Each structure stands twice: as C-alpha cells, then as structure tokens.
C-alpha cells in the first residue's frame, strides 16, 4: 500500500458528514446543526465547511471529548 493510499484512508476514516457524525456520537443531525449555530467553532465538535459541505473531524473531536471528561 502506497503512502498516498494510507493518507487517503486516514482522511476518509477521520472526516464524516453530518449524518455519519450524528450516528457516530448517537445524536440527531439537527442537534449538530443547532450546536454549530449556537457555538460555531467554539463548541465541542470540530468541523469545517468545504464547498458548502460540513465535515466533522471524528478523531479530533473524540480526543477532545475524552480530554474534557477525564
């Protein structure tokens, strides 16, 4: 497996759209939209907007949640 394939797999596993992220954290997509609206980038979830799509960084957010709850 080439290095570019490894990076591509990490990228795919790490970032998720709103529905996938909601399923991962056992929330409703509307809850994520509301948190994004209220808190922006200061909320618990780490997200970015690319070409109109909102993507959540599952790995970094899980790390942040574990750190905050420890």
N, CA, C and O atoms as a Tinker XYZ file with bonds, in Angstrom:
   280  protein
     1  N      0.852000   -1.180000    0.000000    73     2
     2  CA     0.000000    0.000000    0.000000    64     1     3
     3  C      0.897000    1.241000    0.000000    63     2     4     5
     4  O      1.806000    1.367000    0.820000    81     3
     5  N      0.626000    2.132000   -0.916000    73     3     6
     6  CA     1.440000    3.342000   -1.034000    64     5     7
     7  C      1.087000    4.336000    0.067000    63     6     8     9
     8  O      0.046000    4.224000    0.715000    81     7
     9  N      1.967000    5.303000    0.262000    73     7    10
    10  CA     1.762000    6.323000    1.288000    64     9    11
    11  C      0.517000    7.151000    0.982000    63    10    12    13
    12  O     -0.221000    7.512000    1.898000    81    11
    13  N      0.274000    7.456000   -0.290000    73    11    14
    14  CA    -0.910000    8.244000   -0.638000    64    13    15
    15  C     -2.193000    7.475000   -0.331000    63    14    16    17
    16  O     -3.196000    8.077000    0.053000    81    15
    17  N     -2.171000    6.154000   -0.496000    73    15    18
    18  CA    -3.331000    5.333000   -0.149000    64    17    19
    19  C     -3.576000    5.352000    1.357000    63    18    20    21
    20  O     -4.723000    5.433000    1.797000    81    19
    21  N     -2.497000    5.277000    2.158000    73    19    22
    22  CA    -2.628000    5.320000    3.614000    64    21    23
    23  C     -3.212000    6.659000    4.060000    63    22    24    25
    24  O     -4.104000    6.701000    4.907000    81    23
    25  N     -2.711000    7.743000    3.492000    73    23    26
    26  CA    -3.213000    9.076000    3.839000    64    25    27
    27  C     -4.674000    9.207000    3.444000    63    26    28    29
    28  O     -5.477000    9.763000    4.194000    81    27
    29  N     -5.022000    8.697000    2.270000    73    27    30
    30  CA    -6.410000    8.759000    1.801000    64    29    31
    31  C     -7.333000    7.996000    2.754000    63    30    32    33
    32  O     -8.424000    8.473000    3.068000    81    31
    33  N     -6.907000    6.813000    3.219000    73    31    34
    34  CA    -7.718000    6.021000    4.145000    64    33    35
    35  C     -7.876000    6.717000    5.486000    63    34    36    37
    36  O     -8.959000    6.685000    6.070000    81    35
    37  N     -6.823000    7.340000    5.983000    73    35    38
    38  CA    -6.917000    8.088000    7.241000    64    37    39
    39  C     -7.897000    9.232000    7.076000    63    38    40    41
    40  O     -8.728000    9.467000    7.954000    81    39
    41  N     -7.813000    9.946000    5.964000    73    39    42
    42  CA    -8.691000   11.076000    5.701000    64    41    43
    43  C    -10.146000   10.626000    5.647000    63    42    44    45
    44  O    -11.024000   11.275000    6.217000    81    43
    45  N    -10.399000    9.522000    4.966000    73    43    46
    46  CA   -11.767000    9.028000    4.831000    64    45    47
    47  C    -12.316000    8.586000    6.181000    63    46    48    49
    48  O    -13.470000    8.873000    6.496000    81    47
    49  N    -11.519000    7.898000    6.977000    73    47    50
    50  CA   -11.974000    7.408000    8.275000    64    49    51
    51  C    -12.130000    8.528000    9.293000    63    50    52    53
    52  O    -12.912000    8.400000   10.234000    81    51
    53  N    -11.411000    9.602000    9.122000    73    51    54
    54  CA   -11.382000   10.665000   10.120000    64    53    55
    55  C    -12.521000   11.667000    9.958000    63    54    56    57
    56  O    -13.068000   12.135000   10.957000    81    55
    57  N    -12.884000   11.998000    8.751000    73    55    58
    58  CA   -13.883000   13.026000    8.480000    64    57    59
    59  C    -15.213000   12.397000    8.099000    63    58    60    61
    60  O    -15.257000   11.388000    7.395000    81    59
    61  N    -16.302000   13.008000    8.573000    73    59    62
    62  CA   -17.633000   12.466000    8.304000    64    61    63
    63  C    -18.600000   13.607000    8.038000    63    62    64    65
    64  O    -18.428000   14.716000    8.545000    81    63
    65  N    -19.616000   13.323000    7.239000    73    63    66
    66  CA   -20.652000   14.332000    7.027000    64    65    67
    67  C    -21.561000   14.385000    8.258000    63    66    68    69
    68  O    -21.363000   13.645000    9.222000    81    67
    69  N    -22.541000   15.256000    8.212000    73    67    70
    70  CA   -23.390000   15.492000    9.384000    64    69    71
    71  C    -24.126000   14.225000    9.853000    63    70    72    73
    72  O    -24.189000   13.943000   11.050000    81    71
    73  N    -24.672000   13.479000    8.908000    73    71    74
    74  CA   -25.423000   12.277000    9.285000    64    73    75
    75  C    -24.510000   11.209000    9.889000    63    74    76    77
    76  O    -24.843000   10.599000   10.905000    81    75
    77  N    -23.362000   10.991000    9.257000    73    75    78
    78  CA   -22.415000    9.998000    9.776000    64    77    79
    79  C    -21.891000   10.395000   11.149000    63    78    80    81
    80  O    -21.744000    9.547000   12.029000    81    79
    81  N    -21.609000   11.685000   11.333000    73    79    82
    82  CA   -21.123000   12.166000   12.625000    64    81    83
    83  C    -22.200000   12.004000   13.697000    63    82    84    85
    84  O    -21.904000   11.605000   14.823000    81    83
    85  N    -23.438000   12.310000   13.348000    73    83    86
    86  CA   -24.539000   12.155000   14.300000    64    85    87
    87  C    -24.694000   10.693000   14.705000    63    86    88    89
    88  O    -24.916000   10.396000   15.879000    81    87
    89  N    -24.581000    9.788000   13.754000    73    87    90
    90  CA   -24.652000    8.356000   14.064000    64    89    91
    91  C    -23.488000    7.944000   14.963000    63    90    92    93
    92  O    -23.671000    7.164000   15.897000    81    91
    93  N    -22.314000    8.458000   14.688000    73    91    94
    94  CA   -21.116000    8.123000   15.467000    64    93    95
    95  C    -21.277000    8.537000   16.934000    63    94    96    97
    96  O    -20.925000    7.781000   17.840000    81    95
    97  N    -21.815000    9.756000   17.161000    73    95    98
    98  CA   -21.958000   10.261000   18.525000    64    97    99
    99  C    -23.346000   10.010000   19.109000    63    98   100   101
   100  O    -23.659000   10.488000   20.199000    81    99
   101  N    -24.180000    9.259000   18.381000    73    99   102
   102  CA   -25.532000    8.907000   18.829000    64   101   103
   103  C    -26.366000   10.162000   19.129000    63   102   104   105
   104  O    -26.991000   10.283000   20.182000    81   103
   105  N    -26.349000   11.081000   18.172000    73   103   106
   106  CA   -27.123000   12.313000   18.238000    64   105   107
   107  C    -27.966000   12.425000   16.980000    63   106   108   109
   108  O    -27.805000   11.647000   16.039000    81   107
   109  N    -28.862000   13.396000   16.974000    73   107   110
   110  CA   -29.609000   13.708000   15.763000    64   109   111
   111  C    -28.813000   14.729000   14.949000    63   110   112   113
   112  O    -28.109000   15.563000   15.520000    81   111
   113  N    -28.920000   14.668000   13.622000    73   111   114
   114  CA   -28.252000   15.685000   12.807000    64   113   115
   115  C    -28.703000   17.106000   13.165000    63   114   116   117
   116  O    -27.913000   18.047000   13.087000    81   115
   117  N    -29.961000   17.258000   13.555000    73   115   118
   118  CA   -30.456000   18.583000   13.927000    64   117   119
   119  C    -29.762000   19.108000   15.187000    63   118   120   121
   120  O    -29.601000   20.318000   15.346000    81   119
   121  N    -29.351000   18.206000   16.083000    73   119   122
   122  CA   -28.612000   18.612000   17.285000    64   121   123
   123  C    -27.258000   19.179000   16.891000    63   122   124   125
   124  O    -26.823000   20.192000   17.438000    81   123
   125  N    -26.586000   18.527000   15.939000    73   123   126
   126  CA   -25.296000   19.034000   15.473000    64   125   127
   127  C    -25.463000   20.395000   14.797000    63   126   128   129
   128  O    -24.644000   21.292000   14.996000    81   127
   129  N    -26.525000   20.552000   13.995000    73   127   130
   130  CA   -26.773000   21.844000   13.335000    64   129   131
   131  C    -27.007000   22.937000   14.359000    63   130   132   133
   132  O    -26.498000   24.048000   14.212000    81   131
   133  N    -27.781000   22.627000   15.407000    73   131   134
   134  CA   -28.072000   23.620000   16.437000    64   133   135
   135  C    -26.803000   24.002000   17.196000    63   134   136   137
   136  O    -26.565000   25.184000   17.443000    81   135
   137  N    -25.991000   23.022000   17.565000    73   135   138
   138  CA   -24.737000   23.318000   18.264000    64   137   139
   139  C    -23.803000   24.148000   17.402000    63   138   140   141
   140  O    -23.130000   25.055000   17.892000    81   139
   141  N    -23.767000   23.827000   16.098000    73   139   142
   142  CA   -22.931000   24.590000   15.182000    64   141   143
   143  C    -23.420000   26.026000   15.080000    63   142   144   145
   144  O    -22.618000   26.957000   15.002000    81   143
   145  N    -24.730000   26.204000   15.082000    73   143   146
   146  CA   -25.323000   27.535000   15.008000    64   145   147
   147  C    -25.071000   28.337000   16.279000    63   146   148   149
   148  O    -24.745000   29.523000   16.220000    81   147
   149  N    -25.222000   27.688000   17.421000    73   147   150
   150  CA   -25.069000   28.391000   18.699000    64   149   151
   151  C    -23.607000   28.670000   19.051000    63   150   152   153
   152  O    -23.271000   29.777000   19.472000    81   151
   153  N    -22.746000   27.680000   18.881000    73   151   154
   154  CA   -21.374000   27.783000   19.373000    64   153   155
   155  C    -20.324000   28.006000   18.291000    63   154   156   157
   156  O    -19.193000   28.386000   18.597000    81   155
   157  N    -20.680000   27.776000   17.045000    73   155   158
   158  CA   -19.691000   27.919000   15.973000    64   157   159
   159  C    -18.532000   26.966000   16.176000    63   158   160   161
   160  O    -18.734000   25.785000   16.461000    81   159
   161  N    -17.318000   27.474000   16.031000    73   159   162
   162  CA   -16.127000   26.638000   16.197000    64   161   163
   163  C    -15.704000   26.539000   17.658000    63   162   164   165
   164  O    -14.716000   25.871000   17.961000    81   163
   165  N    -16.422000   27.181000   18.562000    73   163   166
   166  CA   -16.102000   27.112000   19.985000    64   165   167
   167  C    -16.822000   25.972000   20.690000    63   166   168   169
   168  O    -16.661000   25.797000   21.898000    81   167
   169  N    -17.606000   25.202000   19.964000    73   167   170
   170  CA   -18.344000   24.089000   20.551000    64   169   171
   171  C    -17.463000   22.875000   20.744000    63   170   172   173
   172  O    -16.252000   22.929000   20.530000    81   171
   173  N    -18.073000   21.792000   21.143000    73   171   174
   174  CA   -17.345000   20.553000   21.423000    64   173   175
   175  C    -16.880000   19.871000   20.133000    63   174   176   177
   176  O    -15.806000   19.270000   20.102000    81   175
   177  N    -17.670000   19.960000   19.086000    73   175   178
   178  CA   -17.336000   19.283000   17.832000    64   177   179
   179  C    -16.377000   20.131000   16.996000    63   178   180   181
   180  O    -16.486000   21.356000   16.942000    81   179
   181  N    -15.445000   19.450000   16.353000    73   179   182
   182  CA   -14.507000   20.107000   15.441000    64   181   183
   183  C    -15.019000   19.862000   14.026000    63   182   184   185
   184  O    -15.166000   18.717000   13.598000    81   183
   185  N    -15.287000   20.940000   13.312000    73   183   186
   186  CA   -15.871000   20.832000   11.981000    64   185   187
   187  C    -15.290000   21.880000   11.056000    63   186   188   189
   188  O    -14.680000   22.859000   11.485000    81   187
   189  N    -15.500000   21.642000    9.768000    73   187   190
   190  CA   -15.100000   22.596000    8.743000    64   189   191
   191  C    -16.132000   22.550000    7.628000    63   190   192   193
   192  O    -16.888000   21.587000    7.496000    81   191
   193  N    -16.147000   23.594000    6.840000    73   191   194
   194  CA   -17.068000   23.656000    5.721000    64   193   195
   195  C    -16.243000   23.717000    4.440000    63   194   196   197
   196  O    -15.419000   24.614000    4.263000    81   195
   197  N    -16.470000   22.758000    3.557000    73   195   198
   198  CA   -15.741000   22.671000    2.294000    64   197   199
   199  C    -16.748000   22.582000    1.161000    63   198   200   201
   200  O    -17.541000   21.643000    1.093000    81   199
   201  N    -16.712000   23.564000    0.277000    73   199   202
   202  CA   -17.634000   23.614000   -0.870000    64   201   203
   203  C    -19.086000   23.436000   -0.450000    63   202   204   205
   204  O    -19.850000   22.739000   -1.117000    81   203
   205  N    -19.459000   24.059000    0.641000    73   203   206
   206  CA   -20.844000   24.007000    1.105000    64   205   207
   207  C    -21.191000   22.781000    1.933000    63   206   208   209
   208  O    -22.300000   22.690000    2.460000    81   207
   209  N    -20.267000   21.839000    2.059000    73   207   210
   210  CA   -20.499000   20.636000    2.863000    64   209   211
   211  C    -19.843000   20.802000    4.219000    63   210   212   213
   212  O    -18.704000   21.259000    4.314000    81   211
   213  N    -20.559000   20.433000    5.266000    73   211   214
   214  CA   -20.000000   20.467000    6.611000    64   213   215
   215  C    -19.433000   19.091000    6.913000    63   214   216   217
   216  O    -20.124000   18.080000    6.790000    81   215
   217  N    -18.159000   19.062000    7.313000    73   215   218
   218  CA   -17.492000   17.816000    7.658000    64   217   219
   219  C    -16.994000   17.902000    9.090000    63   218   220   221
   220  O    -16.445000   18.921000    9.511000    81   219
   221  N    -17.191000   16.824000    9.831000    73   219   222
   222  CA   -16.774000   16.755000   11.233000    64   221   223
   223  C    -15.528000   15.881000   11.340000    63   222   224   225
   224  O    -15.437000   14.826000   10.712000    81   223
   225  N    -14.582000   16.332000   12.135000    73   223   226
   226  CA   -13.357000   15.579000   12.394000    64   225   227
   227  C    -13.636000   14.656000   13.583000    63   226   228   229
   228  O    -13.558000   15.077000   14.737000    81   227
   229  N    -13.960000   13.408000   13.291000    73   227   230
   230  CA   -14.356000   12.458000   14.332000    64   229   231
   231  C    -13.213000   12.185000   15.311000    63   230   232   233
   232  O    -13.423000   12.161000   16.524000    81   231
   233  N    -12.015000   11.981000   14.784000    73   231   234
   234  CA   -10.882000   11.635000   15.640000    64   233   235
   235  C    -10.554000   12.759000   16.622000    63   234   236   237
   236  O    -10.443000   12.520000   17.824000    81   235
   237  N    -10.400000   13.970000   16.118000    73   235   238
   238  CA   -10.042000   15.097000   16.990000    64   237   239
   239  C    -11.148000   15.403000   17.991000    63   238   240   241
   240  O    -10.869000   15.741000   19.141000    81   239
   241  N    -12.391000   15.289000   17.565000    73   239   242
   242  CA   -13.496000   15.550000   18.475000    64   241   243
   243  C    -13.557000   14.494000   19.565000    63   242   244   245
   244  O    -13.790000   14.821000   20.729000    81   243
   245  N    -13.350000   13.226000   19.204000    73   243   246
   246  CA   -13.323000   12.168000   20.224000    64   245   247
   247  C    -12.205000   12.407000   21.227000    63   246   248   249
   248  O    -12.392000   12.202000   22.426000    81   247
   249  N    -11.041000   12.840000   20.744000    73   247   250
   250  CA    -9.923000   13.150000   21.637000    64   249   251
   251  C    -10.272000   14.313000   22.567000    63   250   252   253
   252  O     -9.949000   14.285000   23.754000    81   251
   253  N    -10.927000   15.324000   22.024000    73   251   254
   254  CA   -11.323000   16.498000   22.808000    64   253   255
   255  C    -12.347000   16.111000   23.878000    63   254   256   257
   256  O    -12.256000   16.572000   25.016000    81   255
   257  N    -13.301000   15.285000   23.525000    73   255   258
   258  CA   -14.325000   14.844000   24.474000    64   257   259
   259  C    -13.681000   14.016000   25.591000    63   258   260   261
   260  O    -14.006000   14.199000   26.764000    81   259
   261  N    -12.776000   13.112000   25.230000    73   259   262
   262  CA   -12.098000   12.278000   26.234000    64   261   263
   263  C    -11.282000   13.154000   27.183000    63   262   264   265
   264  O    -11.245000   12.897000   28.387000    81   263
   265  N    -10.640000   14.169000   26.656000    73   263   266
   266  CA    -9.818000   15.068000   27.477000    64   265   267
   267  C    -10.699000   15.888000   28.435000    63   266   268   269
   268  O    -10.335000   16.091000   29.594000    81   267
   269  N    -11.852000   16.353000   27.950000    73   267   270
   270  CA   -12.751000   17.187000   28.754000    64   269   271
   271  C    -13.439000   16.366000   29.853000    63   270   272   273
   272  O    -13.708000   16.888000   30.935000    81   271
   273  N    -13.723000   15.098000   29.585000    73   271   274
   274  CA   -14.446000   14.286000   30.556000    64   273   275
   275  C    -13.517000   13.554000   31.532000    63   274   276   277
   276  O    -13.977000   12.972000   32.515000    81   275
   277  N    -12.212000   13.587000   31.255000    73   275   278
   278  CA   -11.254000   12.897000   32.135000    64   277   279
   279  C    -10.937000   13.722000   33.366000    63   278   280
   280  O    -10.151000   13.293000   34.211000    81   279
